[in-house]
Amino acid sequence: MNALASPASCKGVLSALEAALALAAGMRGAGLEAEELPVADGGEGTAEVFAAALGGEWRAAAASDPLGRPVEARYLVLDDGSAVVEGAEAVGLRLLGQDELDPLAASSRGLGELLLAIAAGASGSIIVGLGDTGTVDGGAGLLEVVGGELGGRELEVLCDVRSPLLGERGAARAFGPQKGASPEQIDELERRLAAMDELLPYAELPGAGAAGGLGAALASLGGSLLPGAEVVLERIDFAAQARAADLVITGEGTLDRSSTEGKAVGEVVRVCAELGVRCELFGGRIDEPPPGTHPHVLSGDPERAADDLVELGGRLARALLGVA
């Protein structure tokens, strides 16, 4: 018997790969063969998930953070010449302190700088993950930097949400609060986005509101807005590996209803159900169990997260093997 450790990241605590290593170690310790195949959806850890499954070469480029400060941003170049980059490397929320959140001033300019550097250094398409960014500028900074300089380069834009640009589920109203926007600022951000004529033809596309409107901005440059979890799982050949497994374990830091609405964990659960493969779900914290699931809750202590996953992997492995 064998198993697959396929978690997403536990944000701020364990990367998807670190979580997978812990789960697999627990399963192997209980006598079950296990492989690590971490997953992502365009958000945190997407490039690392590609690297773990497909290899490639890590590179770095200079860029600006959301407040204009210099940062060194990583990206991955795959063997076929295509590149994988997370927008959060340049304009991520994690680059800002709690007292620095300023969605009216935060700019996506740094992602534009990063894309130009990647276009100069990689020959193939550019895969851009849009999760976990700290901007709500509709890509205004990015568009100012890039202009027409990408030269028709193919852009595959991985969205971890399917939100439109405007409205209650749009970039400002749905996601502005987590980036520090007050109710008054949300109204102002909504007005700014609605006034960007270059984005309006793309405003209703699923994913247009991702990353503070960067989805719409990249669509205006010819980018294809794609469901991030589906694309990542297809590229790492998840279905074929899951089909050969007796057990798949997935999960993330916080489970809620959104976990099955376009996120990596939900896609793992969906694919396993289609294949008839047993899938167990965990959460470091469970705000609301996704419908139809019965997840395992961890201790909630960040310092114990890796140990929790080793213990969970061992416990599920022993249950599968019928060992007390």
matplotlib code that plots the C-alpha trace (Angstrom):
import matplotlib.pyplot as plt

x = [0.0, 1.1, 0.0, 0.5, 1.1, -0.4, -1.0, -1.1, 0.8, 0.0, 0.5, 3.2, 4.0, 4.9, 5.3, 3.4, 6.7, 7.5, 4.0, 4.3, 7.6, 6.2, 3.1, 5.2, 7.7, 4.8, 3.4, 6.8, 7.4, 4.2, 5.3, 3.4, 5.1, 4.6, 5.5, 5.5, 3.4, 2.6, -0.1, -0.9, -3.4, -1.5, -1.0, 1.8, 4.2, 3.1, 6.6, 8.0, 5.3, 6.4, 10.0, 9.3, 7.5, 9.3, 12.7, 14.0, 16.4, 15.8, 16.7, 16.2, 15.6, 15.4, 12.0, 10.0, 7.7, 4.2, 5.6, 8.4, 11.2, 13.8, 13.4, 15.0, 12.3, 12.6, 11.2, 11.6, 12.7, 11.6, 13.4, 11.2, 12.2, 8.9, 9.0, 6.9, 6.6, 4.3, 3.2, 3.6, 7.4, 7.3, 4.0, 3.1, 1.1, 3.9, 6.3, 4.3, 4.1, 0.7, 1.3, 2.3, -0.9, -1.9, -4.1, -4.6, -0.8, 0.3, 1.4, 1.8, 4.8, 7.2, 5.5, 5.8, 9.5, 9.8, 7.9, 10.2, 13.2, 11.7, 10.9, 14.5, 15.8, 13.4, 12.4, 9.0, 5.7, 5.4, 3.1, 2.0, 0.5, -1.8, -2.5, -1.5, -0.7, -1.0, -2.3, -5.7, -4.6, -6.0, -2.5, -2.1, 1.6, 2.3, 0.7, 2.7, 6.0, 5.3, 3.5, 4.0, 7.4, 6.3, 6.2, 3.4, 4.9, 2.4, 1.1, -0.7, -2.3, -3.2, -6.1, -6.9, -10.3, -12.9, -14.0, -14.9, -13.2, -16.1, -19.0, -19.5, -17.2, -14.8, -11.2, -12.0, -15.1, -14.3, -10.6, -9.8, -10.3, -7.6, -5.2, -6.0, -8.8, -11.4, -15.0, -14.3, -11.2, -13.0, -15.5, -12.6, -10.8, -14.0, -14.3, -10.7, -11.1, -14.3, -12.6, -9.9, -11.3, -8.6, -9.8, -13.6, -13.6, -12.2, -14.1, -16.5, -13.9, -13.6, -10.4, -10.4, -10.6, -7.8, -4.8, -6.5, -7.4, -4.2, -6.2, -7.9, -4.7, -2.9, -5.9, -5.6, -2.0, -3.3, -2.9, -5.2, -7.0, -6.9, -8.2, -4.9, -5.6, -6.7, -3.7, -1.1, -2.6, -2.6, 1.0, 2.4, 0.4, -1.5, -4.4, -2.0, -0.2, -3.3, -4.8, -2.0, -2.4, -4.4, -4.6, -4.1, -3.8, -4.3, -5.1, -3.9, -3.5, -7.1, -10.1, -13.3, -16.0, -13.6, -11.3, -13.4, -14.1, -11.2, -8.4, -5.9, -7.3, -10.7, -9.3, -7.5, -10.7, -12.6, -10.1, -9.8, -13.6, -13.7, -11.0, -12.5, -9.4, -9.6, -8.7, -8.2, -8.4, -6.7, -6.7, -4.4, -7.6, -11.1, -13.3, -16.0, -15.6, -16.0, -19.4, -19.4, -16.0, -14.9, -11.4, -8.8, -8.0, -4.4, -3.3, -3.4, 0.1, 2.4, 5.4, 3.9, 2.7, 5.3, 5.0, 1.2, 1.5, 4.0, 1.6, -1.4, 0.4, 1.4, -2.1, -3.8, -1.2, -1.7, -5.4, -5.0, -2.6, -4.9, -2.1, -3.0]
y = [0.0, 3.5, 7.1, 10.6, 13.7, 16.6, 19.5, 23.2, 25.7, 26.5, 30.2, 31.8, 28.4, 25.7, 25.7, 23.1, 21.2, 21.3, 20.1, 17.3, 16.2, 16.0, 14.0, 11.6, 11.1, 10.2, 7.7, 6.1, 5.8, 3.8, 1.4, 2.9, 3.9, 7.6, 10.2, 14.0, 15.9, 19.3, 21.4, 25.1, 27.3, 30.3, 31.6, 31.1, 28.3, 27.9, 28.1, 25.8, 23.2, 23.4, 23.0, 20.0, 18.2, 19.4, 20.7, 23.8, 26.6, 29.3, 32.8, 36.2, 39.8, 43.2, 44.7, 47.1, 46.1, 47.6, 50.7, 51.2, 49.7, 47.4, 43.6, 40.6, 38.4, 34.8, 33.0, 29.5, 28.7, 25.2, 23.0, 24.0, 27.6, 28.7, 30.6, 30.4, 33.5, 34.4, 38.0, 38.1, 37.8, 41.5, 42.9, 40.4, 41.2, 39.4, 42.2, 44.7, 45.1, 45.5, 49.2, 49.6, 48.4, 51.3, 50.0, 53.5, 53.9, 50.3, 49.8, 46.8, 48.4, 45.9, 43.0, 44.8, 45.2, 41.5, 40.5, 42.5, 40.9, 37.4, 38.1, 39.1, 36.0, 33.2, 32.1, 30.5, 31.4, 33.1, 31.5, 34.1, 33.1, 35.9, 35.0, 36.8, 40.2, 43.5, 45.8, 46.9, 49.2, 47.3, 46.7, 50.4, 50.3, 47.2, 48.6, 51.8, 49.9, 47.2, 49.2, 47.1, 45.7, 42.1, 41.8, 39.3, 36.9, 34.2, 34.8, 32.1, 33.8, 31.4, 32.8, 31.4, 33.1, 33.5, 37.0, 39.7, 43.1, 45.1, 44.5, 42.7, 39.8, 42.1, 43.2, 46.0, 44.9, 41.3, 41.5, 45.1, 44.5, 41.9, 44.4, 47.0, 49.0, 50.7, 51.0, 54.5, 53.3, 50.4, 52.8, 54.9, 51.8, 50.6, 54.0, 53.9, 50.5, 51.4, 54.4, 52.3, 52.2, 49.7, 47.1, 47.3, 44.9, 42.3, 43.2, 40.2, 37.5, 35.0, 36.0, 39.6, 40.7, 38.5, 40.2, 43.6, 43.6, 42.3, 39.6, 42.2, 44.0, 41.0, 40.0, 43.4, 42.5, 39.3, 37.0, 34.0, 33.9, 30.3, 28.4, 28.1, 24.9, 23.0, 24.1, 23.3, 19.8, 19.1, 20.3, 18.2, 15.2, 14.9, 12.7, 9.9, 9.8, 9.9, 7.1, 4.8, 5.7, 4.0, 7.2, 11.0, 13.5, 17.2, 20.3, 23.8, 26.3, 27.4, 25.5, 27.3, 27.2, 28.9, 25.9, 24.1, 27.1, 27.2, 26.5, 23.7, 21.6, 21.6, 20.5, 17.6, 16.5, 16.8, 14.8, 12.1, 11.8, 11.4, 8.7, 6.9, 7.4, 7.8, 11.4, 12.7, 16.5, 18.5, 22.0, 23.9, 25.8, 25.0, 28.0, 26.1, 22.6, 22.6, 21.0, 17.2, 16.9, 15.7, 17.2, 16.4, 19.4, 20.1, 21.6, 25.1, 25.8, 27.0, 25.7, 22.2, 22.3, 19.9, 17.5, 17.6, 16.5, 13.8, 12.4, 12.7, 10.9, 8.1, 7.8, 7.6, 5.2, 2.8, 3.0, 2.1, -0.7, -2.0, -1.6, -0.5]
z = [0.0, -0.6, 0.0, -1.3, 0.9, -1.0, 1.3, 0.4, 2.4, 6.0, 5.5, 7.7, 9.4, 6.9, 3.1, 1.1, 0.7, 4.4, 5.3, 2.7, 4.1, 7.6, 6.6, 4.5, 7.4, 9.7, 7.2, 6.5, 10.2, 10.5, 7.7, 4.8, 1.5, 0.9, -1.6, -1.3, -3.9, -2.5, -4.2, -4.8, -6.6, -7.7, -4.2, -1.7, -2.7, -6.3, -7.7, -5.0, -5.9, -9.6, -8.6, -6.4, -9.1, -12.3, -11.3, -12.9, -12.1, -9.4, -10.5, -8.9, -10.1, -8.5, -8.1, -5.9, -3.0, -2.8, -1.1, -3.6, -1.5, -3.3, -2.9, -4.6, -6.1, -7.0, -10.0, -11.5, -15.0, -16.1, -18.5, -21.4, -21.0, -19.4, -16.1, -13.0, -10.7, -7.8, -7.9, -4.1, -4.6, -5.5, -4.2, -1.6, 1.6, 3.5, 2.6, 4.6, 8.4, 10.0, 10.5, 6.8, 5.1, 2.8, 0.0, -1.5, -1.9, -2.5, -6.1, -8.4, -10.1, -8.8, -10.5, -13.8, -13.2, -12.3, -15.5, -17.7, -16.0, -16.6, -20.2, -20.8, -19.1, -20.0, -23.5, -23.0, -21.6, -18.2, -15.6, -13.1, -9.7, -8.3, -4.7, -1.5, -2.9, -1.0, -3.7, -5.0, -7.8, -10.7, -12.0, -12.6, -11.5, -13.5, -16.7, -16.4, -16.2, -18.8, -21.5, -24.6, -23.6, -23.1, -26.9, -27.1, -24.6, -23.6, -20.1, -18.1, -15.1, -12.3, -10.2, -6.8, -6.8, -9.6, -8.6, -11.1, -11.0, -9.4, -7.0, -3.8, -4.8, -6.6, -5.9, -3.5, -1.6, -1.1, -0.6, 0.4, 4.1, 4.3, 2.8, 5.4, 3.6, 5.8, 4.5, 3.2, 1.4, -0.1, -1.7, -3.0, -4.4, -6.1, -7.8, -8.9, -10.4, -12.2, -13.7, -15.4, -18.9, -20.1, -17.6, -18.3, -21.2, -18.9, -15.7, -15.8, -16.5, -13.7, -11.9, -13.1, -9.4, -8.3, -6.6, -6.4, -10.1, -11.4, -13.1, -15.3, -15.9, -17.1, -19.3, -20.9, -21.9, -23.5, -20.5, -20.1, -16.7, -15.6, -12.5, -10.6, -8.7, -11.8, -13.8, -11.1, -10.5, -14.2, -14.7, -11.8, -13.0, -9.8, -11.1, -12.4, -9.1, -7.0, -9.1, -8.0, -4.3, -1.6, 0.5, -0.2, 2.6, 1.9, 3.9, 4.7, 7.6, 7.8, 6.4, 5.6, 3.0, 0.5, 0.7, -1.8, -4.0, -6.3, -3.8, -4.1, -1.3, -2.8, -6.2, -4.5, -2.8, -6.1, -8.1, -5.5, -5.4, -9.2, -9.0, -6.1, -4.0, -0.3, 0.7, 4.2, 5.0, 7.8, 9.0, 11.4, 12.2, 11.0, 10.8, 8.9, 7.5, 3.8, 2.9, 3.0, 4.7, 8.1, 8.5, 11.2, 13.3, 14.4, 17.7, 16.3, 17.8, 15.0, 16.8, 16.8, 13.2, 11.8, 14.7, 14.4, 10.7, 11.5, 14.1, 11.8, 9.0, 11.3, 12.7, 9.3, 8.0, 10.9, 10.4, 6.7, 7.5, 10.3, 12.9, 16.4]

ax = plt.figure().add_subplot(projection="3d")
ax.plot(x, y, z, "-o")
ax.set_aspect("equal")
plt.show()
